[in-house]
Amino acid sequence: MISDRLNAYAPQALAVLRIMTALLFIAHGTQKLFGFPEAQMSPPLFSLFGLAAVIEVVTGILIAVGFQTRIAAFLASGQMAVAYFMVHSPNSFFPSNNGGDAAVLFCFVFLYLIFAGPGAWALDARDGMRPATA
């Protein structure tokens, strides 16, 4: 069956999702920390937004390389839930109206990674940890 052939590549597809999501997450953090890519604001490091930026960069790097993926994804997912409810939801109930689409997607992709694990190409697998299979 075609689904059996596709299932054989599930760990690699999960890894691509993990890596691409992490790279986008890192970009959100570097935008706040370093103004790159170009940002409209650069919050002070010792503020709530500065803390969010540090969490985004650190957990993003850990998730991208697949090291302590589940723990990093837990922290990143929680941060995105807090960001959504503190920053976006007061503006409107609907994510498409309050600019919180990315926060919701990040939150649920990271939530999925907590349970699915890192997939293929992860440093977690090299440490003798059991690689995740989807």
Buried (B, 14 or more C-beta within 10 A) or exposed (E): EEEEEEEEEBBEBBBBBBBEBBEBBBBBBBBBBEEEEEBEEBBEEEEEBBBBBBBBBBBBBBBBBBBBBBEBBBBBBBBBBBBBEEBBBEEEEEBEEBEBBBBBBBBEBBBBBBEBBBBBBBBBBEEEBEBBEE
